Amino acid sequence: MSTEVIGIVAGTCTALSLLPQLVKIIQKKEARDISLFYLIVLLAGLSLWVWYGILRKDIPIIATNVTSTILNIAIIILGIRYKK
Amino acid sequence: MSTEVIGIVAGTCTALSLLPQLVKIIQKKEARDISLFYLIVLLAGLSLWVWYGILRKDIPIIATNVTSTILNIAIIILGIRYKK
């Protein structure tokens, strides 16, 4: 298996792991459990991974962390909306 | 800032984002909310990132994903223990 494929599968799995939280917020229309602080830390981490991928010209890292960043931003927006 | 430093800060943030879940399980001694399926997908993803880092000889990816993998295994073990 090529290195690129391993990176893409790895990133797909870690990006997918954000989905249950997003689905839960959409279904329950409720986000009391969500820690905004943790989501901001995660957003910082994911954005830095994208930056790191760009510096390293590493496509799997860029592609999968852009996906994770978008999912995370969606969780933050809905989290703020349903927090109250 | 060097590429290595960006990678290490990125990985530290994404690893840290696992901590609140672990702390919550330890404090509440309860893991009803935890999706084991999602944790297994995340474990697969993190392990593959470690493998990817080894293939690419990329120290920030290896170091931070080993940390995340250990945190994730701790969450899985406590999650199974407190599930019932």
Backbone of each chain as nested JSON, in Angstrom:
{
  "chains": [
    {"id": "A", "residues": [
      {"number": 1, "name": "MET", "atoms": {"N": [0.857, -1.186, 0.0], "CA": [0.0, 0.0, 0.0], "C": [0.897, 1.243, 0.0]}},
      {"number": 2, "name": "SER", "atoms": {"N": [0.594, 2.213, -0.834], "CA": [1.477, 3.381, -0.908], "C": [1.298, 4.265, 0.32]}},
      {"number": 3, "name": "THR", "atoms": {"N": [2.33, 5.019, 0.626], "CA": [2.311, 5.934, 1.76], "C": [1.133, 6.9, 1.671]}},
      {"number": 4, "name": "GLU", "atoms": {"N": [0.883, 7.429, 0.472], "CA": [-0.227, 8.371, 0.26], "C": [-1.567, 7.754, 0.681]}},
      {"number": 5, "name": "VAL", "atoms": {"N": [-1.775, 6.493, 0.267], "CA": [-3.045, 5.82, 0.585], "C": [-3.2, 5.666, 2.096]}},
      {"number": 6, "name": "ILE", "atoms": {"N": [-2.118, 5.266, 2.767], "CA": [-2.171, 5.128, 4.23], "C": [-2.549, 6.465, 4.863]}},
      {"number": 7, "name": "GLY", "atoms": {"N": [-1.939, 7.55, 4.393], "CA": [-2.249, 8.871, 4.93], "C": [-3.701, 9.258, 4.708]}},
      {"number": 8, "name": "ILE", "atoms": {"N": [-4.22, 8.942, 3.522], "CA": [-5.605, 9.311, 3.219], "C": [-6.588, 8.489, 4.055]}},
      {"number": 9, "name": "VAL", "atoms": {"N": [-6.308, 7.177, 4.2], "CA": [-7.179, 6.34, 5.039], "C": [-7.101, 6.818, 6.498]}},
      {"number": 10, "name": "ALA", "atoms": {"N": [-5.886, 7.106, 6.959], "CA": [-5.705, 7.596, 8.334], "C": [-6.527, 8.869, 8.553]}},
      {"number": 11, "name": "GLY", "atoms": {"N": [-6.386, 9.826, 7.646], "CA": [-7.081, 11.1, 7.783], "C": [-8.587, 10.966, 7.646]}},
      {"number": 12, "name": "THR", "atoms": {"N": [-9.032, 10.025, 6.799], "CA": [-10.466, 9.8, 6.663], "C": [-11.045, 9.276, 7.975]}},
      {"number": 13, "name": "CYS", "atoms": {"N": [-10.323, 8.341, 8.61], "CA": [-10.792, 7.81, 9.898], "C": [-10.851, 8.901, 10.968]}},
      {"number": 14, "name": "THR", "atoms": {"N": [-9.796, 9.714, 11.077], "CA": [-9.807, 10.737, 12.128], "C": [-10.838, 11.835, 11.818]}},
      {"number": 15, "name": "ALA", "atoms": {"N": [-11.061, 12.128, 10.528], "CA": [-12.102, 13.104, 10.175], "C": [-13.489, 12.526, 10.486]}},
      {"number": 16, "name": "LEU", "atoms": {"N": [-13.695, 11.237, 10.124], "CA": [-14.986, 10.575, 10.368], "C": [-15.353, 10.588, 11.851]}},
      {"number": 17, "name": "SER", "atoms": {"N": [-14.33, 10.534, 12.694], "CA": [-14.612, 10.451, 14.127], "C": [-15.252, 11.74, 14.657]}},
      {"number": 18, "name": "LEU", "atoms": {"N": [-15.253, 12.807, 13.855], "CA": [-15.946, 14.044, 14.255], "C": [-17.441, 13.98, 13.945]}},
      {"number": 19, "name": "LEU", "atoms": {"N": [-17.81, 13.1, 13.017], "CA": [-19.197, 13.069, 12.533], "C": [-20.245, 12.771, 13.618]}},
      {"number": 20, "name": "PRO", "atoms": {"N": [-20.038, 11.749, 14.489], "CA": [-21.092, 11.443, 15.471], "C": [-21.491, 12.656, 16.304]}},
      {"number": 21, "name": "GLN", "atoms": {"N": [-20.48, 13.494, 16.666], "CA": [-20.793, 14.675, 17.46], "C": [-21.68, 15.654, 16.678]}},
      {"number": 22, "name": "LEU", "atoms": {"N": [-21.339, 15.828, 15.399], "CA": [-22.129, 16.727, 14.551], "C": [-23.56, 16.197, 14.389]}},
      {"number": 23, "name": "VAL", "atoms": {"N": [-23.677, 14.896, 14.112], "CA": [-24.993, 14.271, 13.929], "C": [-25.827, 14.414, 15.198]}},
      {"number": 24, "name": "LYS", "atoms": {"N": [-25.179, 14.193, 16.338], "CA": [-25.872, 14.267, 17.624], "C": [-26.455, 15.665, 17.868]}},
      {"number": 25, "name": "ILE", "atoms": {"N": [-25.63, 16.7, 17.576], "CA": [-26.104, 18.079, 17.773], "C": [-27.276, 18.378, 16.845]}},
      {"number": 26, "name": "ILE", "atoms": {"N": [-27.184, 17.927, 15.577], "CA": [-28.255, 18.191, 14.614], "C": [-29.536, 17.483, 15.03]}},
      {"number": 27, "name": "GLN", "atoms": {"N": [-29.4, 16.213, 15.472], "CA": [-30.588, 15.438, 15.849], "C": [-31.256, 15.974, 17.099]}},
      {"number": 28, "name": "LYS", "atoms": {"N": [-30.428, 16.25, 18.129], "CA": [-30.987, 16.655, 19.417], "C": [-31.275, 18.156, 19.478]}},
      {"number": 29, "name": "LYS", "atoms": {"N": [-30.738, 18.908, 18.484], "CA": [-30.824, 20.377, 18.526], "C": [-30.443, 20.901, 19.905]}},
      {"number": 30, "name": "GLU", "atoms": {"N": [-29.378, 20.345, 20.435], "CA": [-29.014, 20.642, 21.804], "C": [-27.512, 20.406, 21.94]}},
      {"number": 31, "name": "ALA", "atoms": {"N": [-26.823, 21.307, 22.654], "CA": [-25.365, 21.173, 22.705], "C": [-24.817, 21.495, 24.091]}},
      {"number": 32, "name": "ARG", "atoms": {"N": [-25.559, 21.092, 25.112], "CA": [-25.101, 21.38, 26.472], "C": [-23.767, 20.681, 26.788]}},
      {"number": 33, "name": "ASP", "atoms": {"N": [-23.641, 19.44, 26.255], "CA": [-22.447, 18.616, 26.525], "C": [-21.171, 19.157, 25.89]}},
      {"number": 34, "name": "ILE", "atoms": {"N": [-21.337, 20.029, 24.896], "CA": [-20.195, 20.422, 24.08], "C": [-19.314, 21.435, 24.803]}},
      {"number": 35, "name": "SER", "atoms": {"N": [-18.031, 21.15, 24.859], "CA": [-17.084, 22.092, 25.431], "C": [-16.505, 22.956, 24.309]}},
      {"number": 36, "name": "LEU", "atoms": {"N": [-16.886, 24.253, 24.353], "CA": [-16.422, 25.165, 23.308], "C": [-14.906, 25.328, 23.365]}},
      {"number": 37, "name": "PHE", "atoms": {"N": [-14.372, 25.303, 24.586], "CA": [-12.928, 25.433, 24.75], "C": [-12.207, 24.306, 24.011]}},
      {"number": 38, "name": "TYR", "atoms": {"N": [-12.694, 23.077, 24.201], "CA": [-12.07, 21.929, 23.548], "C": [-12.187, 22.037, 22.025]}},
      {"number": 39, "name": "LEU", "atoms": {"N": [-13.319, 22.545, 21.552], "CA": [-13.506, 22.68, 20.097], "C": [-12.561, 23.727, 19.507]}},
      {"number": 40, "name": "ILE", "atoms": {"N": [-12.29, 24.783, 20.262], "CA": [-11.369, 25.823, 19.791], "C": [-9.93, 25.282, 19.755]}},
      {"number": 41, "name": "VAL", "atoms": {"N": [-9.575, 24.502, 20.79], "CA": [-8.242, 23.877, 20.806], "C": [-8.097, 22.943, 19.6]}},
      {"number": 42, "name": "LEU", "atoms": {"N": [-9.153, 22.158, 19.363], "CA": [-9.13, 21.233, 18.223], "C": [-9.037, 21.999, 16.9]}},
      {"number": 43, "name": "LEU", "atoms": {"N": [-9.78, 23.126, 16.816], "CA": [-9.739, 23.946, 15.596], "C": [-8.326, 24.479, 15.36]}},
      {"number": 44, "name": "ALA", "atoms": {"N": [-7.687, 24.956, 16.429], "CA": [-6.306, 25.435, 16.316], "C": [-5.41, 24.305, 15.815]}},
      {"number": 45, "name": "GLY", "atoms": {"N": [-5.551, 23.118, 16.416], "CA": [-4.726, 21.973, 16.026], "C": [-4.921, 21.592, 14.568]}},
      {"number": 46, "name": "LEU", "atoms": {"N": [-6.188, 21.5, 14.151], "CA": [-6.475, 21.076, 12.773], "C": [-5.964, 22.11, 11.765]}},
      {"number": 47, "name": "SER", "atoms": {"N": [-6.15, 23.403, 12.091], "CA": [-5.673, 24.447, 11.179], "C": [-4.144, 24.39, 11.056]}},
      {"number": 48, "name": "LEU", "atoms": {"N": [-3.479, 24.159, 12.183], "CA": [-2.014, 24.067, 12.155], "C": [-1.562, 22.847, 11.351]}},
      {"number": 49, "name": "TRP", "atoms": {"N": [-2.317, 21.737, 11.438], "CA": [-1.994, 20.56, 10.606], "C": [-2.086, 20.902, 9.122]}},
      {"number": 50, "name": "VAL", "atoms": {"N": [-3.092, 21.71, 8.745], "CA": [-3.22, 22.123, 7.342], "C": [-1.978, 22.928, 6.941]}},
      {"number": 51, "name": "TRP", "atoms": {"N": [-1.598, 23.882, 7.805], "CA": [-0.425, 24.71, 7.562], "C": [0.826, 23.828, 7.436]}},
      {"number": 52, "name": "TYR", "atoms": {"N": [0.946, 22.889, 8.376], "CA": [2.078, 21.941, 8.361], "C": [2.107, 21.154, 7.05]}},
      {"number": 53, "name": "GLY", "atoms": {"N": [0.945, 20.676, 6.613], "CA": [0.851, 19.92, 5.364], "C": [1.279, 20.749, 4.161]}},
      {"number": 54, "name": "ILE", "atoms": {"N": [0.884, 22.054, 4.178], "CA": [1.263, 22.944, 3.079], "C": [2.79, 23.113, 3.057]}},
      {"number": 55, "name": "LEU", "atoms": {"N": [3.381, 23.349, 4.237], "CA": [4.843, 23.525, 4.324], "C": [5.572, 22.269, 3.854]}},
      {"number": 56, "name": "ARG", "atoms": {"N": [5.01, 21.096, 4.184], "CA": [5.648, 19.83, 3.819], "C": [5.219, 19.338, 2.428]}},
      {"number": 57, "name": "LYS", "atoms": {"N": [4.319, 20.1, 1.785], "CA": [3.738, 19.677, 0.507], "C": [3.191, 18.259, 0.621]}},
      {"number": 58, "name": "ASP", "atoms": {"N": [2.419, 18.025, 1.695], "CA": [1.922, 16.688, 2.002], "C": [0.402, 16.647, 1.763]}},
      {"number": 59, "name": "ILE", "atoms": {"N": [0.011, 16.122, 0.598], "CA": [-1.403, 16.164, 0.189], "C": [-2.348, 15.441, 1.159]}},
      {"number": 60, "name": "PRO", "atoms": {"N": [-2.04, 14.205, 1.623], "CA": [-2.99, 13.555, 2.55], "C": [-3.25, 14.401, 3.791]}},
      {"number": 61, "name": "ILE", "atoms": {"N": [-2.204, 15.016, 4.335], "CA": [-2.39, 15.833, 5.544], "C": [-3.265, 17.045, 5.232]}},
      {"number": 62, "name": "ILE", "atoms": {"N": [-2.999, 17.711, 4.118], "CA": [-3.798, 18.897, 3.757], "C": [-5.263, 18.501, 3.555]}},
      {"number": 63, "name": "ALA", "atoms": {"N": [-5.495, 17.491, 2.69], "CA": [-6.866, 17.137, 2.304], "C": [-7.704, 16.704, 3.509]}},
      {"number": 64, "name": "THR", "atoms": {"N": [-7.14, 15.821, 4.343], "CA": [-7.96, 15.282, 5.427], "C": [-8.154, 16.309, 6.542]}},
      {"number": 65, "name": "ASN", "atoms": {"N": [-7.143, 17.16, 6.772], "CA": [-7.319, 18.145, 7.844], "C": [-8.184, 19.324, 7.42]}},
      {"number": 66, "name": "VAL", "atoms": {"N": [-8.243, 19.616, 6.117], "CA": [-9.212, 20.615, 5.656], "C": [-10.63, 20.087, 5.916]}},
      {"number": 67, "name": "THR", "atoms": {"N": [-10.859, 18.805, 5.613], "CA": [-12.17, 18.186, 5.875], "C": [-12.508, 18.251, 7.363]}},
      {"number": 68, "name": "SER", "atoms": {"N": [-11.551, 17.847, 8.202], "CA": [-11.781, 17.875, 9.648], "C": [-12.048, 19.295, 10.131]}},
      {"number": 69, "name": "THR", "atoms": {"N": [-11.33, 20.273, 9.583], "CA": [-11.528, 21.665, 9.988], "C": [-12.943, 22.128, 9.657]}},
      {"number": 70, "name": "ILE", "atoms": {"N": [-13.421, 21.779, 8.455], "CA": [-14.785, 22.167, 8.052], "C": [-15.822, 21.53, 8.986]}},
      {"number": 71, "name": "LEU", "atoms": {"N": [-15.65, 20.221, 9.278], "CA": [-16.58, 19.541, 10.19], "C": [-16.551, 20.207, 11.562]}},
      {"number": 72, "name": "ASN", "atoms": {"N": [-15.351, 20.54, 12.011], "CA": [-15.204, 21.15, 13.33], "C": [-15.85, 22.531, 13.386]}},
      {"number": 73, "name": "ILE", "atoms": {"N": [-15.703, 23.315, 12.309], "CA": [-16.345, 24.635, 12.27], "C": [-17.866, 24.481, 12.307]}},
      {"number": 74, "name": "ALA", "atoms": {"N": [-18.374, 23.469, 11.591], "CA": [-19.824, 23.212, 11.616], "C": [-20.278, 22.876, 13.043]}},
      {"number": 75, "name": "ILE", "atoms": {"N": [-19.491, 22.058, 13.755], "CA": [-19.835, 21.703, 15.141], "C": [-19.83, 22.963, 16.021]}},
      {"number": 76, "name": "ILE", "atoms": {"N": [-18.837, 23.835, 15.821], "CA": [-18.751, 25.062, 16.63], "C": [-19.956, 25.97, 16.368]}},
      {"number": 77, "name": "ILE", "atoms": {"N": [-20.295, 26.168, 15.079], "CA": [-21.422, 27.048, 14.742], "C": [-22.73, 26.525, 15.331]}},
      {"number": 78, "name": "LEU", "atoms": {"N": [-23.0, 25.217, 15.118], "CA": [-24.225, 24.65, 15.655], "C": [-24.181, 24.597, 17.188]}},
      {"number": 79, "name": "GLY", "atoms": {"N": [-22.983, 24.352, 17.715], "CA": [-22.811, 24.311, 19.163], "C": [-23.196, 25.642, 19.79]}},
      {"number": 80, "name": "ILE", "atoms": {"N": [-22.736, 26.751, 19.2], "CA": [-23.068, 28.093, 19.714], "C": [-24.567, 28.353, 19.564]}},
      {"number": 81, "name": "ARG", "atoms": {"N": [-25.102, 27.927, 18.412], "CA": [-26.519, 28.174, 18.123], "C": [-27.434, 27.447, 19.11]}},
      {"number": 82, "name": "TYR", "atoms": {"N": [-27.059, 26.21, 19.444], "CA": [-27.937, 25.401, 20.304], "C": [-27.531, 25.421, 21.771]}},
      {"number": 83, "name": "LYS", "atoms": {"N": [-26.505, 26.218, 22.072], "CA": [-25.974, 26.202, 23.448], "C": [-27.025, 26.717, 24.444]}},
      {"number": 84, "name": "LYS", "atoms": {"N": [-27.768, 27.718, 24.031], "CA": [-28.719, 28.343, 24.95], "C": [-30.054, 27.609, 24.928]}}
    ]},
    {"id": "B", "residues": [
      {"number": 1, "name": "MET", "atoms": {"N": [8.906, 30.415, 12.422], "CA": [8.7, 29.162, 13.185], "C": [9.013, 27.971, 12.269]}},
      {"number": 2, "name": "SER", "atoms": {"N": [9.756, 27.018, 12.784], "CA": [10.135, 25.886, 11.925], "C": [8.946, 24.943, 11.7]}},
      {"number": 3, "name": "THR", "atoms": {"N": [9.027, 24.234, 10.602], "CA": [7.972, 23.284, 10.257], "C": [7.741, 22.272, 11.381]}},
      {"number": 4, "name": "GLU", "atoms": {"N": [8.829, 21.788, 11.972], "CA": [8.732, 20.8, 13.062], "C": [7.896, 21.334, 14.228]}},
      {"number": 5, "name": "VAL", "atoms": {"N": [8.175, 22.622, 14.582], "CA": [7.475, 23.223, 15.717], "C": [5.979, 23.318, 15.417]}},
      {"number": 6, "name": "ILE", "atoms": {"N": [5.638, 23.731, 14.194], "CA": [4.225, 23.824, 13.815], "C": [3.56, 22.454, 13.94]}},
      {"number": 7, "name": "GLY", "atoms": {"N": [4.253, 21.421, 13.466], "CA": [3.7, 20.061, 13.559], "C": [3.496, 19.621, 14.989]}},
      {"number": 8, "name": "ILE", "atoms": {"N": [4.448, 19.946, 15.851], "CA": [4.339, 19.521, 17.25], "C": [3.215, 20.28, 17.958]}},
      {"number": 9, "name": "VAL", "atoms": {"N": [3.095, 21.604, 17.68], "CA": [1.998, 22.378, 18.295], "C": [0.657, 21.857, 17.767]}},
      {"number": 10, "name": "ALA", "atoms": {"N": [0.586, 21.6, 16.463], "CA": [-0.646, 21.069, 15.863], "C": [-1.041, 19.753, 16.539]}},
      {"number": 11, "name": "GLY", "atoms": {"N": [-0.084, 18.847, 16.645], "CA": [-0.372, 17.524, 17.224], "C": [-0.702, 17.606, 18.702]}},
      {"number": 12, "name": "THR", "atoms": {"N": [-0.072, 18.567, 19.406], "CA": [-0.375, 18.728, 20.825], "C": [-1.818, 19.182, 21.001]}},
      {"number": 13, "name": "CYS", "atoms": {"N": [-2.253, 20.126, 20.159], "CA": [-3.645, 20.608, 20.232], "C": [-4.628, 19.47, 19.935]}},
      {"number": 14, "name": "THR", "atoms": {"N": [-4.383, 18.699, 18.871], "CA": [-5.34, 17.644, 18.528], "C": [-5.312, 16.522, 19.576]}},
      {"number": 15, "name": "ALA", "atoms": {"N": [-4.124, 16.268, 20.171], "CA": [-4.057, 15.252, 21.234], "C": [-4.796, 15.752, 22.474]}},
      {"number": 16, "name": "LEU", "atoms": {"N": [-4.575, 17.043, 22.833], "CA": [-5.222, 17.643, 24.004], "C": [-6.745, 17.569, 23.908]}},
      {"number": 17, "name": "SER", "atoms": {"N": [-7.241, 17.637, 22.676], "CA": [-8.698, 17.659, 22.51], "C": [-9.338, 16.33, 22.923]}},
      {"number": 18, "name": "LEU", "atoms": {"N": [-8.527, 15.281, 23.142], "CA": [-9.061, 14.013, 23.637], "C": [-9.217, 14.015, 25.159]}},
      {"number": 19, "name": "LEU", "atoms": {"N": [-8.475, 14.913, 25.818], "CA": [-8.43, 14.903, 27.282], "C": [-9.786, 15.114, 27.983]}},
      {"number": 20, "name": "PRO", "atoms": {"N": [-10.601, 16.118, 27.538], "CA": [-11.865, 16.346, 28.259], "C": [-12.729, 15.087, 28.355]}},
      {"number": 21, "name": "GLN", "atoms": {"N": [-12.738, 14.291, 27.264], "CA": [-13.54, 13.062, 27.273], "C": [-13.021, 12.085, 28.335]}},
      {"number": 22, "name": "LEU", "atoms": {"N": [-11.691, 11.953, 28.392], "CA": [-11.066, 11.049, 29.362], "C": [-11.363, 11.518, 30.792]}},
      {"number": 23, "name": "VAL", "atoms": {"N": [-11.194, 12.833, 31.025], "CA": [-11.436, 13.398, 32.357], "C": [-12.892, 13.192, 32.767]}},
      {"number": 24, "name": "LYS", "atoms": {"N": [-13.812, 13.394, 31.808], "CA": [-15.242, 13.248, 32.085], "C": [-15.577, 11.811, 32.509]}},
      {"number": 25, "name": "ILE", "atoms": {"N": [-15.005, 10.834, 31.795], "CA": [-15.278, 9.428, 32.129], "C": [-14.731, 9.106, 33.513]}},
      {"number": 26, "name": "ILE", "atoms": {"N": [-13.523, 9.607, 33.826], "CA": [-12.908, 9.313, 35.119], "C": [-13.72, 9.956, 36.246]}},
      {"number": 27, "name": "GLN", "atoms": {"N": [-14.153, 11.214, 36.034], "CA": [-14.895, 11.924, 37.079], "C": [-16.276, 11.324, 37.311]}},
      {"number": 28, "name": "LYS", "atoms": {"N": [-16.974, 11.048, 36.205], "CA": [-18.367, 10.594, 36.335], "C": [-18.452, 9.083, 36.527]}},
      {"number": 29, "name": "LYS", "atoms": {"N": [-17.327, 8.362, 36.292], "CA": [-17.328, 6.898, 36.324], "C": [-18.521, 6.363, 35.535]}},
      {"number": 30, "name": "GLU", "atoms": {"N": [-18.71, 6.952, 34.368], "CA": [-19.902, 6.642, 33.586], "C": [-19.575, 6.926, 32.123]}},
      {"number": 31, "name": "ALA", "atoms": {"N": [-19.998, 6.044, 31.228], "CA": [-19.613, 6.217, 29.824], "C": [-20.755, 5.876, 28.878]}},
      {"number": 32, "name": "ARG", "atoms": {"N": [-21.971, 6.227, 29.299], "CA": [-23.118, 5.911, 28.445], "C": [-23.056, 6.657, 27.104]}},
      {"number": 33, "name": "ASP", "atoms": {"N": [-22.563, 7.921, 27.194], "CA": [-22.523, 8.779, 26.003], "C": [-21.52, 8.322, 24.946]}},
      {"number": 34, "name": "ILE", "atoms": {"N": [-20.562, 7.51, 25.362], "CA": [-19.424, 7.18, 24.516], "C": [-19.821, 6.178, 23.424]}},
      {"number": 35, "name": "SER", "atoms": {"N": [-19.478, 6.529, 22.178], "CA": [-19.716, 5.594, 21.081], "C": [-18.439, 4.782, 20.849]}},
      {"number": 36, "name": "LEU", "atoms": {"N": [-18.526, 3.48, 21.158], "CA": [-17.357, 2.612, 21.001], "C": [-16.954, 2.516, 19.537]}},
      {"number": 37, "name": "PHE", "atoms": {"N": [-17.949, 2.532, 18.668], "CA": [-17.662, 2.457, 17.231], "C": [-16.793, 3.635, 16.787]}},
      {"number": 38, "name": "TYR", "atoms": {"N": [-17.175, 4.833, 17.24], "CA": [-16.422, 6.028, 16.882], "C": [-14.996, 5.977, 17.438]}},
      {"number": 39, "name": "LEU", "atoms": {"N": [-14.864, 5.418, 18.662], "CA": [-13.528, 5.33, 19.268], "C": [-12.637, 4.344, 18.516]}},
      {"number": 40, "name": "ILE", "atoms": {"N": [-13.245, 3.273, 17.983], "CA": [-12.467, 2.285, 17.221], "C": [-12.025, 2.891, 15.881]}},
      {"number": 41, "name": "VAL", "atoms": {"N": [-12.935, 3.642, 15.238], "CA": [-12.573, 4.328, 13.985], "C": [-11.424, 5.304, 14.243]}},
      {"number": 42, "name": "LEU", "atoms": {"N": [-11.543, 6.052, 15.356], "CA": [-10.495, 7.01, 15.707], "C": [-9.177, 6.284, 15.986]}},
      {"number": 43, "name": "LEU", "atoms": {"N": [-9.254, 5.143, 16.687], "CA": [-8.049, 4.361, 16.996], "C": [-7.37, 3.896, 15.709]}},
      {"number": 44, "name": "ALA", "atoms": {"N": [-8.184, 3.412, 14.761], "CA": [-7.642, 2.982, 13.469], "C": [-6.945, 4.164, 12.788]}},
      {"number": 45, "name": "GLY", "atoms": {"N": [-7.614, 5.32, 12.783], "CA": [-7.046, 6.507, 12.15], "C": [-5.738, 6.933, 12.79]}},
      {"number": 46, "name": "LEU", "atoms": {"N": [-5.722, 6.988, 14.125], "CA": [-4.511, 7.443, 14.83], "C": [-3.352, 6.471, 14.609]}},
      {"number": 47, "name": "SER", "atoms": {"N": [-3.649, 5.153, 14.648], "CA": [-2.589, 4.155, 14.428], "C": [-2.03, 4.283, 13.017]}},
      {"number": 48, "name": "LEU", "atoms": {"N": [-2.921, 4.51, 12.047], "CA": [-2.454, 4.684, 10.672], "C": [-1.61, 5.943, 10.516]}},
      {"number": 49, "name": "TRP", "atoms": {"N": [-1.96, 7.011, 11.254], "CA": [-1.12, 8.227, 11.226], "C": [0.282, 7.918, 11.731]}},
      {"number": 50, "name": "VAL", "atoms": {"N": [0.369, 7.084, 12.801], "CA": [1.686, 6.715, 13.329], "C": [2.47, 5.98, 12.241]}},
      {"number": 51, "name": "TRP", "atoms": {"N": [1.805, 5.024, 11.597], "CA": [2.422, 4.253, 10.521], "C": [2.889, 5.187, 9.383]}},
      {"number": 52, "name": "TYR", "atoms": {"N": [2.002, 6.114, 9.029], "CA": [2.311, 7.099, 7.985], "C": [3.537, 7.928, 8.377]}},
      {"number": 53, "name": "GLY", "atoms": {"N": [3.565, 8.365, 9.64], "CA": [4.698, 9.15, 10.132], "C": [6.006, 8.377, 10.052]}},
      {"number": 54, "name": "ILE", "atoms": {"N": [5.933, 7.069, 10.37], "CA": [7.133, 6.231, 10.309], "C": [7.618, 6.124, 8.859]}},
      {"number": 55, "name": "LEU", "atoms": {"N": [6.682, 5.87, 7.938], "CA": [7.045, 5.759, 6.518], "C": [7.662, 7.06, 5.998]}},
      {"number": 56, "name": "ARG", "atoms": {"N": [7.118, 8.203, 6.486], "CA": [7.61, 9.5, 6.027], "C": [8.777, 10.018, 6.867]}},
      {"number": 57, "name": "LYS", "atoms": {"N": [9.157, 9.229, 7.902], "CA": [10.185, 9.679, 8.866], "C": [9.847, 11.075, 9.38]}},
      {"number": 58, "name": "ASP", "atoms": {"N": [8.593, 11.239, 9.799], "CA": [8.08, 12.552, 10.222], "C": [7.84, 12.523, 11.741]}},
      {"number": 59, "name": "ILE", "atoms": {"N": [8.816, 13.077, 12.483], "CA": [8.804, 12.988, 13.948], "C": [7.56, 13.631, 14.58]}},
      {"number": 60, "name": "PRO", "atoms": {"N": [7.164, 14.87, 14.188], "CA": [5.965, 15.448, 14.832], "C": [4.731, 14.546, 14.671]}},
      {"number": 61, "name": "ILE", "atoms": {"N": [4.555, 13.954, 13.495], "CA": [3.387, 13.088, 13.282], "C": [3.472, 11.849, 14.165]}},
      {"number": 62, "name": "ILE", "atoms": {"N": [4.651, 11.237, 14.24], "CA": [4.8, 10.036, 15.065], "C": [4.536, 10.376, 16.534]}},
      {"number": 63, "name": "ALA", "atoms": {"N": [5.254, 11.389, 17.052], "CA": [5.19, 11.697, 18.486], "C": [3.774, 12.048, 18.936]}},
      {"number": 64, "name": "THR", "atoms": {"N": [3.105, 12.94, 18.164], "CA": [1.805, 13.403, 18.638], "C": [0.722, 12.34, 18.45]}},
      {"number": 65, "name": "ASN", "atoms": {"N": [0.851, 11.513, 17.407], "CA": [-0.176, 10.5, 17.213], "C": [0.004, 9.291, 18.13]}},
      {"number": 66, "name": "VAL", "atoms": {"N": [1.241, 9.036, 18.57], "CA": [1.442, 8.009, 19.597], "C": [0.742, 8.468, 20.887]}},
      {"number": 67, "name": "THR", "atoms": {"N": [0.912, 9.754, 21.238], "CA": [0.243, 10.306, 22.424], "C": [-1.273, 10.178, 22.297]}},
      {"number": 68, "name": "SER", "atoms": {"N": [-1.807, 10.596, 21.14], "CA": [-3.256, 10.512, 20.925], "C": [-3.737, 9.058, 20.992]}},
      {"number": 69, "name": "THR", "atoms": {"N": [-2.949, 8.125, 20.441], "CA": [-3.34, 6.717, 20.455], "C": [-3.431, 6.207, 21.89]}},
      {"number": 70, "name": "ILE", "atoms": {"N": [-2.435, 6.583, 22.721], "CA": [-2.444, 6.138, 24.12], "C": [-3.672, 6.698, 24.851]}},
      {"number": 71, "name": "LEU", "atoms": {"N": [-3.958, 8.005, 24.652], "CA": [-5.14, 8.618, 25.278], "C": [-6.413, 7.913, 24.817]}},
      {"number": 72, "name": "ASN", "atoms": {"N": [-6.454, 7.607, 23.514], "CA": [-7.647, 6.971, 22.962], "C": [-7.834, 5.552, 23.515]}},
      {"number": 73, "name": "ILE", "atoms": {"N": [-6.731, 4.809, 23.691], "CA": [-6.824, 3.465, 24.265], "C": [-7.324, 3.556, 25.71]}},
      {"number": 74, "name": "ALA", "atoms": {"N": [-6.832, 4.58, 26.45], "CA": [-7.303, 4.769, 27.827], "C": [-8.809, 5.03, 27.844]}},
      {"number": 75, "name": "ILE", "atoms": {"N": [-9.286, 5.859, 26.9], "CA": [-10.727, 6.16, 26.826], "C": [-11.512, 4.877, 26.512]}},
      {"number": 76, "name": "ILE", "atoms": {"N": [-10.985, 4.051, 25.606], "CA": [-11.675, 2.806, 25.236], "C": [-11.752, 1.859, 26.438]}},
      {"number": 77, "name": "ILE", "atoms": {"N": [-10.62, 1.682, 27.151], "CA": [-10.584, 0.758, 28.294], "C": [-11.561, 1.219, 29.375]}},
      {"number": 78, "name": "LEU", "atoms": {"N": [-11.512, 2.517, 29.731], "CA": [-12.419, 3.031, 30.764], "C": [-13.858, 3.03, 30.258]}},
      {"number": 79, "name": "GLY", "atoms": {"N": [-14.015, 3.306, 28.963], "CA": [-15.357, 3.301, 28.373], "C": [-16.011, 1.93, 28.497]}},
      {"number": 80, "name": "ILE", "atoms": {"N": [-15.246, 0.867, 28.211], "CA": [-15.783, -0.495, 28.319], "C": [-16.073, -0.82, 29.789]}},
      {"number": 81, "name": "ARG", "atoms": {"N": [-15.168, -0.398, 30.666], "CA": [-15.297, -0.689, 32.097], "C": [-16.546, -0.025, 32.688]}},
      {"number": 82, "name": "TYR", "atoms": {"N": [-16.819, 1.221, 32.287], "CA": [-17.921, 1.971, 32.884], "C": [-19.196, 1.92, 32.043]}},
      {"number": 83, "name": "LYS", "atoms": {"N": [-19.145, 1.179, 30.95], "CA": [-20.291, 1.158, 30.033], "C": [-21.526, 0.578, 30.72]}},
      {"number": 84, "name": "LYS", "atoms": {"N": [-21.326, -0.476, 31.499], "CA": [-22.464, -1.155, 32.129], "C": [-22.846, -0.483, 33.442]}}
    ]}
  ]
}
